[in-house]
């Protein structure tokens, strides 16, 4: 059981670089992770890597510079995880 068991995380820019590393680290510690960013394929690769930890993860293609896109991301996470 990880230190973040039962927690939910959103990682923007999660398809590569620091965002990818943070998403993997959060999942490794037990968090359910929503990986968000512009490139769906890169996000799905991160979700596949998280699956190796047997943790729940999902990819959401979105643009953080678009307020409606950010709102939709947050609403989707809250609807899915009830927090």
Backbone as CSV, one residue per row, in Angstrom:
resi,resn,N_x,N_y,N_z,CA_x,CA_y,CA_z,C_x,C_y,C_z
1,UNK,0.850,-1.183,0.000,0.000,0.000,0.000,0.890,1.239,0.000
2,UNK,0.641,2.142,-0.948,1.438,3.353,-1.058,0.949,4.469,-0.166
3,UNK,1.778,5.462,-0.017,1.432,6.606,0.826,0.260,7.405,0.283
4,UNK,-0.007,7.289,-1.024,-1.087,8.057,-1.637,-2.300,7.197,-1.989
5,UNK,-2.394,6.036,-1.379,-3.519,5.127,-1.610,-4.831,5.863,-1.356
6,UNK,-5.760,5.791,-2.300,-7.052,6.451,-2.151,-7.070,7.893,-2.607
7,UNK,-5.935,8.434,-2.977,-5.859,9.816,-3.447,-6.043,9.857,-4.962
8,UNK,-6.439,11.020,-5.461,-6.634,11.246,-6.888,-5.730,12.395,-7.301
9,UNK,-5.042,12.222,-8.433,-4.131,13.260,-8.920,-4.421,13.581,-10.377
10,UNK,-4.283,14.848,-10.717,-4.320,15.308,-12.099,-2.932,15.828,-12.411
11,UNK,-2.341,15.331,-13.492,-1.022,15.806,-13.907,-1.156,16.369,-15.309
12,UNK,-0.999,17.694,-15.432,-1.009,18.306,-16.756,0.403,18.253,-17.325
13,UNK,0.482,18.187,-18.635,1.786,18.021,-19.263,2.358,16.652,-18.955
14,UNK,1.471,15.686,-18.731,1.882,14.368,-18.254,2.381,13.413,-19.313
15,UNK,2.419,13.833,-20.555,2.835,12.940,-21.615,4.331,12.771,-21.768
16,UNK,5.095,13.679,-21.176,6.556,13.582,-21.314,7.254,14.412,-20.235
17,UNK,8.539,14.247,-20.151,9.366,15.042,-19.250,8.980,14.926,-17.789
18,UNK,9.004,16.079,-17.116,8.690,16.113,-15.683,7.268,15.667,-15.385
19,UNK,6.323,16.032,-16.237,4.938,15.619,-16.030,4.800,14.109,-16.044
20,UNK,5.468,13.470,-16.994,5.452,12.009,-17.078,6.051,11.411,-15.811
21,UNK,7.190,11.936,-15.398,7.865,11.433,-14.202,6.980,11.596,-12.964
22,UNK,6.290,12.735,-12.856,5.410,12.962,-11.706,4.225,12.002,-11.727
23,UNK,3.638,11.787,-12.903,2.502,10.877,-13.013,2.904,9.463,-12.587
24,UNK,4.056,9.015,-13.047,4.534,7.678,-12.678,4.823,7.591,-11.184
25,UNK,5.434,8.619,-10.620,5.753,8.613,-9.186,4.476,8.609,-8.340
26,UNK,3.488,9.404,-8.723,2.223,9.447,-7.986,1.525,8.089,-8.037
27,UNK,1.504,7.485,-9.210,0.881,6.172,-9.350,1.633,5.121,-8.543
28,UNK,2.939,5.186,-8.575,3.757,4.236,-7.824,3.466,4.306,-6.331
29,UNK,3.074,5.484,-5.864,2.741,5.660,-4.449,1.274,5.380,-4.142
30,UNK,0.500,4.969,-5.170,-0.863,4.534,-4.921,-1.973,5.428,-5.410
31,UNK,-1.656,6.596,-5.951,-2.698,7.513,-6.417,-3.337,7.025,-7.706
32,UNK,-4.593,7.374,-7.890,-5.267,7.205,-9.183,-4.954,8.476,-9.968
33,UNK,-4.417,8.319,-11.162,-3.864,9.463,-11.887,-4.607,9.715,-13.194
34,UNK,-4.985,10.968,-13.402,-5.462,11.422,-14.702,-4.315,12.199,-15.324
35,UNK,-3.841,11.700,-16.457,-2.718,12.310,-17.164,-3.307,13.161,-18.281
36,UNK,-3.035,14.452,-18.254,-3.627,15.377,-19.216,-2.543,16.088,-20.021
37,UNK,-2.886,16.401,-21.247,-1.966,17.113,-22.119,-2.499,17.146,-23.533
38,UNK,-1.686,17.619,-24.442,-2.140,17.795,-25.824,-2.028,16.550,-26.686
39,UNK,-1.069,15.699,-26.419,-0.780,14.585,-27.318,-1.329,13.277,-26.765
40,UNK,-2.468,12.854,-27.287,-3.174,11.674,-26.781,-2.289,10.430,-26.787
41,UNK,-1.518,10.223,-27.853,-0.681,9.031,-27.941,0.339,8.984,-26.804
42,UNK,1.000,10.102,-26.530,1.982,10.154,-25.436,1.304,9.901,-24.097
43,UNK,0.117,10.455,-23.910,-0.627,10.256,-22.666,-0.991,8.796,-22.476
44,UNK,-1.424,8.157,-23.558,-1.800,6.750,-23.479,-0.601,5.864,-23.159
45,UNK,0.580,6.245,-23.627,1.790,5.493,-23.293,2.098,5.589,-21.802
46,UNK,1.869,6.764,-21.221,2.082,6.934,-19.781,1.061,6.096,-19.008
47,UNK,-0.186,6.115,-19.441,-1.224,5.311,-18.787,-0.863,3.828,-18.850
48,UNK,-0.334,3.389,-19.971,0.101,1.992,-20.096,1.224,1.680,-19.111
49,UNK,2.154,2.596,-18.950,3.242,2.407,-17.981,2.708,2.356,-16.558
50,UNK,1.732,3.198,-16.261,1.121,3.212,-14.927,0.408,1.885,-14.665
51,UNK,-0.174,1.306,-15.690,-0.850,0.022,-15.554,0.069,-1.067,-15.033
52,UNK,1.353,-0.927,-15.282,2.323,-1.903,-14.784,2.408,-1.884,-13.254
53,UNK,2.025,-0.762,-12.643,1.980,-0.657,-11.178,0.654,-1.191,-10.638
54,UNK,-0.216,-1.615,-11.547,-1.577,-2.048,-11.207,-2.359,-0.921,-10.539
55,UNK,-2.166,0.262,-11.089,-2.882,1.443,-10.605,-3.822,1.930,-11.688
56,UNK,-4.880,2.601,-11.268,-5.846,3.153,-12.208,-5.315,4.465,-12.758
57,UNK,-5.409,4.611,-14.070,-4.998,5.853,-14.724,-5.818,6.042,-15.982
58,UNK,-5.949,7.281,-16.387,-6.616,7.558,-17.648,-5.971,8.766,-18.305
59,UNK,-6.102,8.827,-19.609,-5.524,9.900,-20.403,-6.631,10.841,-20.863
60,UNK,-6.372,12.142,-20.774,-7.326,13.136,-21.247,-6.565,14.151,-22.093
61,UNK,-6.901,14.185,-23.383,-6.309,15.190,-24.262,-7.022,16.517,-24.017
62,UNK,-6.246,17.555,-23.732,-6.821,18.870,-23.448,-5.746,19.932,-23.565
63,UNK,-6.161,21.191,-23.472,-5.258,22.329,-23.597,-5.419,23.217,-22.367
64,UNK,-4.382,23.337,-21.568,-4.486,24.125,-20.330,-4.681,25.618,-20.582
65,UNK,-4.450,26.078,-21.797,-4.661,27.493,-22.091,-6.119,27.803,-22.428
66,UNK,-6.958,26.761,-22.494,-8.375,26.912,-22.801,-9.194,26.630,-21.538
67,UNK,-9.805,27.670,-20.992,-10.529,27.547,-19.729,-11.612,26.467,-19.769
68,UNK,-12.334,26.374,-20.859,-13.396,25.359,-20.936,-12.804,23.953,-20.938
69,UNK,-11.622,23.790,-21.525,-10.943,22.499,-21.525,-10.512,22.115,-20.108
70,UNK,-10.024,23.078,-19.365,-9.607,22.837,-17.976,-10.831,22.495,-17.120
71,UNK,-11.895,23.251,-17.295,-13.119,22.975,-16.536,-13.660,21.587,-16.838
72,UNK,-13.643,21.193,-18.108,-14.121,19.862,-18.487,-13.250,18.772,-17.853
73,UNK,-11.943,18.997,-17.797,-11.035,18.043,-17.159,-11.402,17.856,-15.690
74,UNK,-11.544,18.951,-14.983,-11.858,18.894,-13.557,-13.227,18.254,-13.319
75,UNK,-14.214,18.654,-14.098,-15.551,18.079,-13.951,-15.539,16.579,-14.210
76,UNK,-14.760,16.146,-15.191,-14.659,14.723,-15.499,-14.027,13.928,-14.367
77,UNK,-12.984,14.495,-13.762,-12.316,13.813,-12.647,-13.244,13.735,-11.440
78,UNK,-13.928,14.832,-11.143,-14.845,14.836,-10.003,-15.989,13.848,-10.241
79,UNK,-16.517,13.803,-11.465,-17.606,12.873,-11.766,-17.145,11.421,-11.626
80,UNK,-15.933,11.151,-12.042,-15.416,9.777,-12.010,-15.060,9.332,-10.589
81,UNK,-14.422,10.211,-9.818,-13.888,9.822,-8.501,-14.641,10.439,-7.320
82,UNK,-15.632,11.267,-7.607,-16.457,11.899,-6.572,-15.662,12.750,-5.601
83,UNK,-14.604,13.346,-6.112,-13.813,14.312,-5.334,-12.937,15.119,-6.249
